[in-house]
Amino acid sequence: MTTSQLQWAEPTEIRNPTSAPIAPLLAARWSPKGFDPTHVLSDEQLTSIVEAARWAPSMQNSQPWRFIVGRRGTETFAKIENGLMAFNQGWTSRASALVVFCRTPVSADGKTLPYADYDLGQAAAHFTVQAAKLGLSLRQMGGANLAAIAESFALPESIAPKSVAALGVYSDDAGSIDEKTRQADAAERTRLPLDELFAVPAE
């Protein structure tokens, strides 16, 4: 596969009212629940996204992340969705794929990785941004029975699910997206003001 086989998406709408200039891709990124139920995630898209996550930084290059990806209509997708809380199952069925972000807390030589969760978060961020570059959206969620998901895939103790995300193409088509979801996706996006993000004043 070469990058020429992929379609890079340039932001067409800046959704985030930033207080300082940032990369357009980040200014446009968001996490909708309304997905196009006809979109199919290609092998090229999936490979590109996971490749981006593969190159996330980690302590001593330990790479303590593993992913479970199930496309809509597959047994893997169904297993992941069955582990979600009911309020998430109401909209995830339209996603192109469901992703479980897992972390491996012990290195290959048996040493404990104290920053495994932090590093998994960095991989998830890379995963998210690369998806956006391909014109896809990722909605991460905490409403899942992670223990049940681990059991359904017979995961070893060394691979621990930490979060789930829905991946796909945004849609607000009234024919396939319920009004509650449409309204939630249309809500104003907000963040804490910059001066509240510094634990101590910047110098």
Secondary structure, 3 states (H helix, E strand, C coil): CCHHHCCCCCCCCCCCCCCCCCCHHHHHCCCCCCECCCCCCCHHHHHHHHHHHHCCCCHHHCCCEEEEEEECCCHHHHHHHHCECHHHHHHHCCCCEEEEEEECCECCCCCECCCHHHHHHHHHHHHHHHHHHCCCEEEEECCECHHHHHHHCCCCCCCEEEEEEEEECECCCCCCCCHHHHHHHHCCCCCCCHHHCCCCCCC
